């Protein structure tokens, strides 16, 4: 009997059970999820090109729960990482908004019993 391969991503809970998802994602968790994943992809993929496509970076982040996505935009102490030069200037509003959401999500998640999802 042949068994099909199952990727590990199928076992990762992208959406946390309530009340955690709403508490971490704010009034519209789906918007927060998209914002964090999109800014992660923006940071990872400069406009000059990258070996991994923007869409692949975005999709990889979209598979993770909110606390993990927040971690993509924060350093090990929970502070925002510097905005890359290619995202500075006028284009820095979206990253700053995402980093503020990431800091809030990270702080809220620390007090929640999320196990490896947080």
C-alpha positions, 0 to 999 in steps of 0.5 A: 500500500502506498502512502502519500507524503504529508508535509509538516505544515499540515500539522501546524495550526495556522489559526489559533482557537478563540479567544486567543486568535481574537485577543492576539489579532485585534478586531480583524485577525485576518487583516493582522495575519496578512499584514505580518506575512506581507511585511515579512516578505517585503523585508526578505525580498528586496526589489532587486530580486532574491533567490526566493520569490516574494510569494513563497516568503509570504506563503511560508509566513501565512502557514504560521500562527500569529505569534510566530509571524510576529517573531519574524519582525522582532529580534530575540528580545521582542523589539522590532528589527530595523526596517531594511533600507529598501523599505525605508522612506515613504514605504516605511508606514506599513512596516511600522504598523506591522512592527507595532502589531508584532510587538503587541502580539508578542507581549500578549502571547507571552501570558497565554498558555499556547504551548508551541503555537506561541 
